[in-house]
Amino acid sequence: ALPWCHSHRPDNFRKVVALACHRMQGSVTFDRLATTLEEISNESDLLGKITNAVTDTGSNFVKAF
């Protein structure tokens, strides 16, 4: 899982950073993906602050939300 953070600042400068890079071995099921993204959100103090997610429309990612 490689979540990204996009931030729009008042000066219209967009900042993009990678929050984490976690290797997921085995099946990447929706429940494992959701758990991993929640852990990353907690570690980054972003739980409840995330408003959007961009995906590859994979069924496992769609089910996680």
C-alpha positions as CSV (number, residue, x, y, z in Angstrom):
1,A,0.0,0.0,0.0
2,L,1.4,3.4,-1.0
3,P,-0.9,6.1,0.2
4,W,-0.3,9.7,-0.9
5,C,-1.2,13.0,0.7
6,H,-2.3,16.0,-1.4
7,S,-2.4,19.4,0.2
8,H,-3.8,22.5,-1.4
9,R,-2.3,25.6,0.3
10,P,-3.7,29.1,0.2
11,D,-1.1,30.2,-2.4
12,N,-2.5,27.4,-4.8
13,F,0.7,25.4,-4.4
14,R,-0.1,21.7,-4.4
15,K,2.1,19.5,-2.1
16,V,2.2,15.8,-2.6
17,V,3.9,13.4,-0.3
18,A,4.0,9.6,0.3
19,L,2.8,8.8,3.7
20,A,4.1,5.3,3.9
21,C,5.2,2.3,1.8
22,H,4.1,-1.0,3.2
23,R,4.7,-4.4,1.4
24,M,1.6,-6.6,1.7
25,Q,2.5,-10.2,1.2
26,G,-0.2,-12.8,0.3
27,S,-3.7,-11.9,-0.8
28,V,-4.5,-8.2,-0.8
29,T,-8.1,-8.5,0.3
30,F,-10.4,-5.6,1.1
31,D,-10.2,-6.2,4.8
32,R,-6.4,-6.3,4.9
33,L,-6.2,-3.2,2.7
34,A,-8.7,-1.3,4.9
35,T,-6.8,-2.3,8.0
36,T,-3.5,-1.2,6.5
37,L,-4.9,2.2,5.4
38,E,-6.4,2.8,8.8
39,E,-3.1,2.0,10.5
40,I,-1.3,4.4,8.2
41,S,-4.0,7.1,8.9
42,N,-3.6,6.6,12.7
43,E,0.3,6.7,12.5
44,S,0.0,9.9,10.4
45,D,-2.6,11.5,12.7
46,L,-5.0,11.7,9.7
47,L,-7.8,9.4,10.9
48,G,-11.1,11.3,10.2
49,K,-9.3,13.9,8.1
50,I,-9.1,12.1,4.8
51,T,-11.8,13.2,2.4
52,N,-10.9,11.5,-0.9
53,A,-9.0,8.5,-2.2
54,V,-7.8,7.8,-5.7
55,T,-7.7,4.2,-6.7
56,D,-7.1,2.0,-9.7
57,T,-10.7,0.8,-9.3
58,G,-9.5,-2.6,-8.2
59,S,-12.4,-4.5,-6.6
60,N,-10.4,-5.0,-3.4
61,F,-9.9,-1.3,-3.0
62,V,-13.5,-0.4,-3.8
63,K,-14.7,-2.9,-1.1
64,A,-12.4,-1.3,1.4
65,F,-14.5,1.9,1.3
